[in-house]
Amino acid sequence: MKVDRKNFLKSVGLAGLGLTLPVSKVFSKTETETSDCVLIPSETAGPFPLDLTENSTFFRQDVREGKAGVQLNVRLRIMGVDNCQPMQNVRVNIWHCDKDGLYSGYDNNMNSGQAGLTYLRGYQITDANGEVEFVTIFPGWYNGRICHIHFQVYVSSSYAAVSQLTFDIPAKNAIYAANSSIYTKGADPTSFSGDNIFADGYQYQLATLTPNASTGGYDTFLEVSVRGAGATSGVGHLERENDKQFTLEQNYPNPLSRATTIPFSLERASDVSIELWDLAGKKVATIDRKGLSAGKHNVDIMLDELGLRPENYVYQIVVTNRDGVYKGNKLMTVVR
């Protein structure tokens, strides 16, 4: 299973990729809108970016790892500025500090004892609505920075958008005050004008903050517009060599309730496996089709027959033929 998971992450472009890109690869904060959407301002990845793809642990929705804090459900919707439509099948990373202002993964004078740890970091793949969801804790703060969450939208091997989101100051400090036994540092003293990231503007980075009665925590949402066209870009298009062997289409219907069809076409005779992975990074089903001819094919997926719960899944095609083994992935959106 461990080997399968590692290969799965590689096949979706999630392994061995750096978290940051040169400045020329991301848009500047002075760029203006090109359609009805507005490009998200580009920000630094921060002093503790890590490569979220380096450890397969990071493919997950719940990034808490038992960290103390008020539960925060994070939802991001990724839009393409070319047509202001949702971008499916792109990778979104998030990472942020804990309640005390510490980041996992490093040990230095300002971040003591955190080397080798992986808490409060993770990535997901956008669904049919261009959305990803994470379960985390409300971040703390540290000297010189207002409370924030880092995120990266990995659109392709040549372009990724790196930015940050933040919150309304009175609403945020009310959370700290109401949970003073957890957030022992008290109110965040930094203003937007005093923050070295948001001092030049934060209009498109101010996320909503809504109480969640069922969890006792909060929900936050931000719509993020990045370069490209919605419904046309995605992780599944990153591997150019795949085009010589197969084409994997989006499942239909999508979104679905209990049943769907995965269409694909082969350039030559091949053995094919369709693997389903849940959003925690676990392979939950495999459907094999041996000796398929070149041409168009369909695989029907019945969640009930596979004993699967109604939740989103990444589906991976594994094509094996005389030229080698080739893989591609997309995400199916299940209506709960």
N, C-alpha and C positions, 0 to 999 in steps of 0.2 A: 504493500500500500504506500509506503514512504517513497519508493522509487516512482510509482505511478503518479503520485502527487507532484513530485519534482518535475517530471516530464510534462504533466498537465500545465503547470505554471510556465514552463518554458514555451509551450506551444501557443499560449495566449499572449506572448510577449511580456510576461510578468517576471521573468527571471533574467538576472544579469544586466538590467537596465539601470542607468544612473538616475537619481532622483531629480537632479538639477540639470538644466540645459544652459548653454551660453546665452548671453543677453540677446543676441541676434535671433535666437530661436523662440523667444517669448515676446509678447507685445508690451510696449511701454505704457506707462501710466497716463501719458498725454494723448494716446490714441483715442479717436472718437468713434461713435457708432457708425456702422456701415449699413444697417437696416433698421428694423424696429427694435432690435436688441442692442445692448451696449456691452462692449468688451469688458470683462472683469479686469481691474487693474492688476498689473504684475507686481509681485512683492518678492522679497528675499525668502529663501527656504529656511532661513534662520540658522542659528549656530548648531542646531542638533537635527539635521534633516535625515540622516541615515539613508540607506537604500532599502526601501520597504520590500523590495522583491528579493533581497538577499536571503531572507529566512522565510520559508514557506508558511511559517506561523501567521504571517501578516494577512493572508487571504481569509478574512473573517468579518462578520458584522459586529459582534460584541468584542470590544477592544479593552475592556476594563481590567481583566486579570485580577479581580478581587480588590482593586484600588478603592479606597474610601472616597465617597463624594456623592452629591445629589445626582441621580440618574438623569442623563441628557440624551434624548433621541435626536440624532442629527439626520436631516434629509436634505440632499442637494439635488437640484434639477439642472442638468447640463443642456444648454441650447447652442445651436450653431448660428453665428451672426449672419451667415450668407442668406439664410431663408427663415431664421427665427423659429426653427423646428427642433424638437428634442433630438439629442444625439444618443443613439443606441450603441451598446457594446463598446463603450470606452471605459478605461480604467480610471478610478478616482481613489486617490490616497488621502488619508487624513492623519494628522499627528498633533499632539498638544501636551502641555505640562500637566502635572497632577495638582492636587489641591494646595500643595506647598510650593508650587512653581518649579518642580523638578521634571526633567525629561529622561525617559529611559534611554539606555544605550551608551552613556558617557560617564566618565568620572574625572572631574576637575574641580578647581577651587570653588566654582559657583554651582556645581552639579555633582556633589560628592556621592560616591557609592552606587552609581546607577549603571556602571559598565555591565554589558551582557544582558541587561533586562530589556523587555520588549513591550511593556504596558503602554496603552493609549496610542497605539499605532495600528493601522490596518488599511486594507483596500478592498473595493468591490467593483463590479462591472455594471454599468447603467442598464436599466430595463427598457421596455418599449416606450415608457414615458420620459426616458432620459434621466431617470432618478436612481439614486443609491441611498441606502439607509444604514446608519451605524448606531450602536448602543454604547454610550460612554458615560463619563461623569462630567459635571460642570467644571471647567478648568479653574485653577487658581490664577495667581498673578505673581510677578516677580519684579524687582526694582528696574525701572526704566521702560517697562512694557505694560501696556494695558492688556487686560484679559483677551485672549484670542485663540483661534484654532487655525492651524496651517492646513492647506489642501493643495493637491496637484491633480490636474486633469490631463491624463496621458492620452492624447488623441492619436498619435502615430509615432513612428521611430524618429521623425524629424521635427516634431512639435509637441510641446507640453506646456500647459499654462500653470504657473505656480502663483498662489495668492494666499490671502488670509481673510477670515471673517471675524467679526466682533459683535458686541451686543450693546443695547441701550444702557447707559451708565446707571440711572436710578434702578432699573429693573434688575440689573446684575448685582448691584450692591445690596439690594433687598434680599436676594438669595443668600449672600454671604451673612447678612445680619440674622436671617431666620435660621441659619444653620451654623451658628458661631462655634458650636462644639466641634464641628468638622473643619470649617474654614477659620482656623485660629488666628490668621494674620489680619482678619478684619476686612474692612472696605478697601477696594482697589483705589489707590490715591491718584493714579495717572489719568489725565484728561486726554481727549482726542488730540487737542492741540499740542499736548506735551509728549505725545507718543511719536517715536521717530519713523513709524510706518504709516500711521493714519493721519498725521498732521497735515498732509496735503490733500486730504479728502477720504471719505469712507462711505459715501452715499450708496455705492453698489456692493458694499461689503458688510452692511449692517443687517444681520440675520434677525428673523422674528424670534420671539421667546414667549411660549405659551405654556401655562401649567397643564400637567397631565394627571387627571384625577386617579386613573387606574394604577399608575406607578408611583405617585407622590413626587414625581420629578417634573421635568420640563421637556417640551418639544421645541426644536429650532429648525428653521427652514431658510434656504437661500437659493435663488435662481442665479446660475452662473453662465454667462455667455462667453464662448470661446471661438476662435477662428475655425471656419469650416461650415459645412452644410449639415443640418440635422437629417437623421434617418438615412444617411449615406456613408458616414464614416464609422470606423470601429476597429477594435482589436483584431477581428477576424480577417481584415484586409492587410495586415502587416506583413505576412509572410508571402513574398512575391513568388517563391518557388511553388507554392500551393496551386497557383493559377495554371500551372502546367499539368497538374494532376487531377484537380477536382474543383468544383465550385459548391460552396455550402451556402444555402439560402436561409432567410429568416423563417422560422416555423410559422405555420398558420393553422387555426387562427392564433393571433397574438395581440393582446392578452388572451389567455385561455382559462377554462375552468377545470375540466378533468381530462380532456383529450386534445391532441394536436398532431400535426403532421410535419415532419422535418424533410424538406426537399433538398436534394443534392444531385450533382451530375459528375460523372467520371470521364476522364479523357481516355482511359484504357481499362481493361479488365483488372479488377482489384478485389481483395477482401476488405470489408468495411466493418468497423465497430462504432456504435454510437454509445458514448458514455454520458451519464448524467452526474453532475457534481452539485452538492448543495452549497449554500453561500458561506458555510463554515469551512469549505475546502475538503469535504469528504466525498469520495465517489460512492454513489448510492445505487447505481444500476448500470448494466452493460447489455446492449443488444447487438448480436453479431449477425452479419450477412456475408456469407462466403461466396466467392466465385461470381461476383456481380459483373455484368458486361459493361462496356463503355456506353454512356448515354445517361438519361435522366432516371432518377429513382426517388422513392419516398419511403420513409420509415414512420409508422404510426406509433404514437406514444399514448398509452392509457395509464394515467397515474394510479387509478385504483388497482389495475392488474399488476402493477409493479410494486404495490404496497407503499406508495409515496404520499406524503402529506401535501396539501395544497399550498405550496410556497414556490418562490422563484428558483430556477435551476439553470446552471450553465450546461449547455450540451456541447460535447466535443466529438468530432468525427476523426477516426483514425483510419487512414487509407494505406493499405499495404499492397505493393505490386512489385514487379521486377526491378523498378527503379529505386525502391526504398520504402520508408515509412513517412507519411505526411499527416499533419494534424491541423485542425482549425476549430474555432469555437464561436459561439454566440450565446446570448442569454434569452431564456423564455420567461415571460411574465405571466404569473398565475394569479387569477382573481380569487381572492380569499372570500 
